[in-house]
Amino acid sequence: MTRARIVAATANLMQRRPLRELRVAEIGQMAAVSSSTFYLYFESVAEAGLAVVEEVQQATPELMALLASTWTADNVMAKAKAFVQAYMAVWDTHHALLRIRNFVADEGDKRFHDVRRRAVEPIHLALQEKIETLQADLPPDQRLDPPSTASVVLAMLERTAALIRLPSAHKATRPRQIETTAFLLASALMGGMPRDVRNTRKTPEKPADQSRPARRRARQAEDGAPSA
């Protein structure tokens, strides 16, 4: 119970300030424990923060169910969009904690890097399987490497999720960013433009050819000249 209170207090404070700014005394005060009690459970604030981010589940049942469902060339865009929306929802819920976890990991703390890797490993493996399945009919020299592609896709998703909440200087809206991210995800999984997108982007039909007199009258009308 005491450890859980310390972790909860640390999580609460991490929602407000960077981990490096937190102090044992304020965590103890919020958890109603002394500093000496804090050190019975954790060696440092960073270790308490590590315990917090370890509890964040990124491979949610919804995400894994989507990845376990059947993706085909005809539904890949719709599936990708649902996946991106579910992925963004996880970040919406745990934005501050995931941002701190990634920041500390990027600074070189291996403990946070390992937590980050373990959190997305089930998603990474499932994406690899999708890439292998959806690109099975492509010639071997046109297929993308599944592990590398899954890593790039996850990096794109993670960065987009971190930035999508911020105001855009270029009037990029959340729905459009999700649509674009889904398109890039589907394209990466397919190894090319998704069929269900390609089929909706048909070349517009050319207008029927006008007869010569009709064209002449149209030009005269534009010039303001009387017709013969």
C-alpha positions in Angstrom: 0.0 0.0 0.0 2.8 2.5 0.9 4.7 1.8 -2.3 1.5 2.2 -4.3 0.8 5.6 -2.6 4.3 6.8 -3.5 3.9 5.6 -7.1 0.5 7.4 -7.4 1.9 10.6 -5.9 4.8 10.5 -8.3 2.5 9.9 -11.3 0.3 12.9 -10.1 3.3 15.2 -10.0 4.7 13.9 -13.3 1.5 15.1 -14.9 2.5 18.7 -14.0 6.3 19.0 -14.1 9.3 17.3 -15.6 10.6 14.3 -13.7 14.0 16.0 -13.0 12.2 18.8 -11.2 10.5 16.6 -8.6 11.8 16.2 -5.1 11.5 13.4 -2.7 10.1 15.7 0.0 7.1 16.7 -2.2 6.4 13.2 -3.3 6.5 12.1 0.3 4.2 14.9 1.3 1.6 14.0 -1.3 1.9 10.3 -0.4 1.7 11.1 3.3 5.0 9.3 4.0 8.4 10.6 5.2 11.5 10.9 3.0 13.1 8.0 4.9 10.1 5.9 4.1 10.4 6.8 0.4 14.0 5.5 0.4 12.8 2.2 1.8 11.1 1.6 -1.6 13.1 3.7 -4.1 16.7 4.8 -4.4 15.8 8.0 -6.3 13.0 10.1 -7.8 14.0 8.6 -11.2 13.4 5.1 -9.9 9.9 6.1 -8.7 9.2 7.6 -12.1 10.4 4.4 -13.7 7.8 2.5 -11.6 5.1 4.9 -12.9 5.9 4.5 -16.6 6.2 0.7 -16.2 2.5 0.7 -15.4 1.4 2.4 -18.6 0.0 -0.1 -21.1 0.5 0.8 -24.7 -0.4 -2.5 -26.3 -4.0 -2.1 -25.2 -6.6 -4.9 -25.8 -8.2 -2.7 -28.4 -5.0 -2.2 -30.3 -4.0 -5.8 -30.2 -7.5 -6.9 -31.3 -7.3 -4.6 -34.3 -3.9 -6.1 -35.2 -5.3 -9.6 -34.7 -8.2 -9.0 -37.1 -8.0 -9.7 -40.8 -6.4 -6.9 -42.9 -6.7 -7.1 -46.7 -5.9 -5.0 -49.7 -9.5 -3.9 -49.7 -9.9 -2.8 -46.1 -6.4 -1.8 -45.1 -7.0 1.9 -45.1 -10.1 1.6 -42.9 -8.2 -0.7 -40.5 -5.2 1.6 -40.5 -7.4 4.6 -39.6 -9.0 2.7 -36.7 -5.6 1.6 -35.5 -4.2 5.2 -35.6 -7.2 6.5 -33.7 -6.8 3.8 -31.0 -3.1 4.5 -30.8 -3.7 8.3 -30.4 -6.3 7.5 -27.7 -3.6 5.8 -25.6 -1.4 8.8 -25.9 -4.3 11.2 -25.1 -4.7 9.3 -21.8 -1.1 9.0 -20.8 0.5 11.9 -22.7 2.6 13.4 -19.9 3.9 10.0 -18.7 4.8 8.8 -22.2 6.4 12.0 -23.1 8.6 11.9 -20.0 9.4 8.3 -20.5 10.6 8.9 -24.1 12.5 12.0 -23.1 14.5 10.3 -20.4 15.1 7.3 -22.7 16.3 9.6 -25.4 18.7 11.2 -22.9 20.3 7.7 -22.6 18.8 6.2 -19.5 18.7 2.5 -20.4 16.1 1.6 -17.8 13.6 3.9 -19.5 14.7 2.8 -22.9 14.0 -0.8 -21.9 10.5 0.1 -20.6 9.8 1.9 -23.8 10.9 -1.1 -25.9 8.9 -3.6 -23.9 5.8 -1.4 -24.0 5.6 -1.4 -27.8 7.2 -4.9 -28.5 3.8 -6.7 -28.9 2.7 -3.9 -31.4 6.0 -4.2 -33.3 5.7 -7.9 -33.7 2.1 -7.7 -34.8 3.0 -5.1 -37.4 5.7 -7.3 -38.8 3.2 -10.1 -39.3 0.8 -7.7 -41.1 3.6 -6.5 -43.4 4.6 -10.1 -44.3 1.0 -11.0 -45.0 0.0 -8.0 -47.0 3.1 -8.0 -49.1 3.2 -11.7 -49.7 2.0 -11.3 -53.3 4.6 -8.7 -54.2 7.8 -9.8 -56.1 10.5 -10.5 -53.5 12.6 -7.5 -54.6 9.6 -5.1 -54.0 8.9 -6.2 -50.5 9.9 -4.1 -47.5 11.9 -5.6 -44.6 9.2 -6.2 -41.9 11.3 -5.4 -38.8 12.7 -2.2 -40.3 9.3 -1.1 -41.6 7.6 -1.8 -38.3 10.2 0.3 -36.5 9.8 3.2 -38.9 6.0 3.0 -38.6 6.2 3.0 -34.8 8.5 6.0 -34.8 6.1 7.9 -37.0 3.1 7.0 -34.8 5.0 7.9 -31.7 6.2 11.3 -32.9 2.8 12.2 -34.4 1.0 11.2 -31.2 3.4 13.5 -29.2 2.8 16.5 -31.5 -0.8 16.2 -32.6 -2.0 17.8 -29.3 0.1 21.0 -30.0 -1.2 24.0 -31.9 -0.2 23.9 -35.6 1.3 26.9 -37.3 0.2 25.4 -40.6 -3.5 24.9 -39.8 -3.0 21.1 -39.7 -6.1 19.6 -38.0 -6.2 16.5 -35.9 -8.6 14.6 -38.3 -6.4 15.4 -41.3 -3.3 14.4 -39.5 -4.9 11.1 -38.5 -6.1 10.5 -42.0 -2.5 11.2 -43.4 -0.9 9.0 -40.7 -3.4 6.2 -41.6 -2.6 6.5 -45.3 1.2 6.3 -44.6 0.7 3.3 -42.3 -1.5 1.5 -44.9 1.0 2.3 -47.6 3.9 1.0 -45.6 2.1 -2.2 -44.7 1.1 -2.8 -48.4 4.3 -1.7 -49.9 2.4 0.8 -52.1 -0.8 2.8 -52.3 -3.7 0.9 -50.6 -6.2 -0.4 -53.1 -9.2 1.0 -51.2 -7.6 4.5 -51.6 -6.6 3.9 -55.2 -10.1 3.0 -56.2 -11.5 6.2 -54.8 -9.0 8.3 -56.7 -10.3 7.7 -60.3 -9.3 10.1 -63.1 -12.2 12.5 -63.7 -14.0 12.0 -66.9 -13.3 14.5 -69.7 -16.3 16.6 -70.8 -17.9 15.5 -74.0 -16.4 17.1 -77.1 -18.3 20.1 -78.3 -19.2 20.6 -81.9 -17.3 23.3 -83.8 -20.3 25.8 -84.0 -20.9 25.4 -80.3 -17.3 26.1 -79.5 -17.3 29.1 -81.8 -20.5 30.5 -80.1 -18.9 29.9 -76.7 -15.8 31.8 -77.7 -17.9 34.7 -79.1 -19.9 34.8 -75.9 -16.7 35.1 -73.9 -15.4 37.9 -76.2 -18.8 39.7 -76.2 -19.1 39.5 -80.0 -22.5 38.8 -81.6 -23.0 35.3 -83.1 -23.3 34.9 -86.9 
